[in-house]
Amino acid sequence: MNSIRDVRHSGDSSEWKIPPFWQKLNNFFLFPLQTEPLLYALVLSACSYGLIFGPIGIFVVGLGLMLAVSRYAFKVSALASRGITHSSDFRASQVDEDWKWLPWKFFAVLVVFGIFVGFLATRSLTLGVVANLVVAFLIPATWMVLINTNSLSSAINPFELLATIFGIGKSYLLLCFFLFLLQQGSPMVMTMLLKVAAPALVLPLMSFVMIYFTWVMASMIGYVMYQHHAALDIEPVQAPEGPASVQIDPAALEAKRRDAVVARLVQDNKMDEAVNQAREWLREDDESLPDHRRYFRVLKLTESVDTLADHAQRFIPKLLAQQRAGEALDAWVSCVKRKPDFKLDSAQFSYELAQQAWKAGKPRYVLILAKEFEKRFAGSSLIPSMLELVVRAYKQGLEQPMQGVHVYMQMKQRFPGHASTKEAEWVLRDELEELGTTP
């Protein structure tokens, strides 16, 4: 379930001039040396002494260190993707609770990729090598998709990964190159330090180097996501090189939290609980569009067709009232697919949806919305306008002009002087001229 990103901007973030990541390399290398990450890295490095206590120490301490380092790395990338690139700007309210599960999901992705590479390697050594290179190429995109969706299934979906890669474009190739250099640089630095370090410092030094390079890469990946936030559908909370000029609406944060709660219930196959929770929040505030949207999305996943249709009678008008005609049309389509006889109770909203359907290049939807319009809304002043859309749908959308002529003839009889009738006459001028019916 998509989270709701209702953010108040001081300007259009798509127009921000964000420097490309290769111009910010110094910032990435300096990030682990900022106060918060530096102190945390030193503490974790000191904890590495626990590795000396045999297999149990290696397993417990090693697993704990990997989890702590990777959790902070995901946090760094996620916040950087929203424009928060300095640790002094980190706030607890900015952290999503679901981020703590990302290391486990990332590990699961690596297992899946490992099985894939192993399977191909058993068929052919060459295939195994190629598969390994492909996986290495996909790892940064996997990291990004996990941050953007919190979804394991999305992270192993090749279409999601490719969409992310193509959204970033050529910068992704350059990012992979720099990440490769960083991976090569880590053991080189370790080797240099081992030659000069006292034996008692070897373990924490090696841990610190590993942590340092991991967080440098995390910072770089997050910034690349920020650089291409529009393509990745990310709403930044901070403008480049400036203060937090974008304020996160508390209502948006609450909506996002509620989305996550319902999404988790759906993922756990607790559909009744998900529906009840979404409905309860909607009852608390019937004017809340996010609550309406969440409830509608959950109902689409159930077999409660009548409940979905009934809710749409309230949801679609609210969308139209907030100039979200495209989303309103999508909601209407969802209802019609599940309940073919679904119709809105309002002539005005039916006409507005027909207008949107025409603008969206969906002439057949126009005809569906116009069906029985006159009968259901007899006497409505919108009937001529709706008939004009029908004429356009037949002539310009479906290339069935004679059907449009038939509708026009009815308009000419019933609404001879109406502007919509004259407009329909102009649309059908060639056909009417051939028939000799033009006044």
Steps between C-alpha positions, in 0.01 A plus 500: 500500500641823399572747778340844485753777457307818576781753543495879505770642274649841491551435129483229237775251591517382138653840417771484766856510370648203684871455427587157354646255749847496344534865602429410863752221551676681785170516690455124479851428627456749783157378608622215729727755669207718611436490874210255520622236250859531626408433862271216397772347281754520784259328740426224251871458425570457870228236517692299242725376782213264578595305189792346684273292724484194280224391260221633721664842517556501126137410433330724758730803481555464126128482431433791733766715333376420150144583603596826669721616213247413231207655689684828529605474136138466390405792723774713345393413146129548570545842658749609233248402233270766647772764508617455861870444442652620829465299820433816704167526315392147592182491710318206653174617339658459157577132551256239373456206736501262204861591419625276781385197299685599183827320586311172536317556173828590331653178630200308364554664160865396506394142574262505202770645277747241631264215414455649153875528440564153643234343281647651183855415609404132521388520137799689371798675654462782250134542588596512866755775441253703291227455760738613774581817305131568440424458870785733595357756257153469656607531866488883519156501334386234748614720788307795353180305439504367856528855635230630268247218551597307816396198294700181455292393200570834328873464569516170307263615227713555187253755364526710816880480489517592133255786549729638770810461284340665196355773721851593614650453155870532426573612855425144612793365299729761649369418848582132449851595390562710813354230726734248338797728573390537862472123538853464369625781720381346826741199504784720377459735797474202735827361368676832550375532858593143589862578418523781753236420763569339835362144520247603766350757262471279192146381566338840574696665217380246247145539629523878478623487141217266404244726670653812346481379141152353550362834615680689226326278245167537679533877496585496130207275406258714700622817332457347155141420593459862611655624177239301304214530750244597236565188292487281813181662633670629816384818675806683642470671836801727455617714212859461372767698684238666717301474820192287533285726282251219459282425799348156540134528581428312828179377340705351216724319748196358675351394167825325412500321836143384447585381149783293644274345765237397246764381254651276766159349579443432131844341466418279799176400325290657777254653258211536744720689745635718219150592380373565854798718588476703179125544551547607863748772404261623230217523752717725715530754217275455199660803333846343492593413144794276606264298722250467215776396262640241742157346564426485126831326428440238766147433375639438151694207646186341641188348348277770650394638163185669628689664785764623255233646271321663790819662626588618149183712502670710770865456402478602134318832569766591756773432246326713239447778753878510555578503127621141499299401194754246380493310827120528506480340156730218614276441802193490274671250267585279799133495597370433147739210454365339816140612459414571133172675584668747736385860444551817695196657659590851383458644150773758564759245610408258221554779248831605657623140479392485136699817436805346664453177303498701178811696598672172591424353156245247629198546269341171603489617859316810378234279345467290815459810716246646256290183486151568641619845607188667361271247661663515841538877507198613303482876474867553586662797330807281441326267250598702188860527620514125565356430154766723348767285667329191358516650150870573546561149635337341196653730239843592632566213739351187347481616137132409480365830369159368395427405860587856588265630228216298652562662841524844338162455333345446844677809631376707206143400574509547875758778549506686166656822626733361764873573474581128536277421200686759291833358617391146407391633160848645445666171604285312245514767228650271236249221558205738512611665180511164326152419628375843400363570847706809587276804534 
